[in-house]
Amino acid sequence: MNPKPDHPASPHQAELEATRVRLPRRALLGVAAAAALGAGATAAWMQGRKAAESAVTTAVPDFWTLQWTTPDGAPLPMQSFQGKPLLINFWATWCPPCVEELPLINVFYQENKANGWQVLGLAVDKPAQVKTFLSKTPLAFAVGMAGLGGTDLSRKLGNLGGGLPFTVAFDSAGGIIQRKMGQVTADDLRALRSLK
């Protein structure tokens, strides 16, 4: 038990006591405000993401009429991929995570092509660099030269930041069933097997 002081509290001490009471309230209000702000930001991000996803279907209306060339210059029309599930990977030789994930995507293609899966690697790069890369690291799937236009296309497909690598999967009807910004994992690819 604390004995009561013999002299009355100074105005400074009274102010200090009042501050001690207010600080926890202010802290609680600050936490509540931060939580509300976080919830609002999350809701806005989700709405923006949903808007971006729904915009994809109208952003590239001529998607299946696009035409690429292989690193050797042969035509590679998107129409040839229509009607079957398709995984498109945007990559570049100068992108370490891209180069690292390509063998994994190649294995996915080899294991799933009999089940109808197709894979198209769209290189946001120069043909000479891609040809040199492929001579050292051959890929079983088709590779098209997207150049810098590939960045714009990837944005239209949901890669809002335009970074690499970016992977998008389509079902056999041409609808987007999965997107991945950044390096794909074996689990990402395993999940695709049941989504076609």
Buried (B, 14 or more C-beta within 10 A) or exposed (E): EEEEEEEEEEEEEEEEEEEEEEEEEEEEEEEEEEEEEEEEEEEEEEEEEEEBEEEBEEBBEEBBEBEBBBBEEEEBEBEBBBEBBBBBBBBBBEBEBBBEBBEBBBEBBBEBBEEEBBBBBBBBBBBEBBBEBBEEEEBEBBBBBBBEEBBBBBBBBBBEEBBBBBBBBBBBEBEBBBBBBEBBEEEBBEEBEEEB
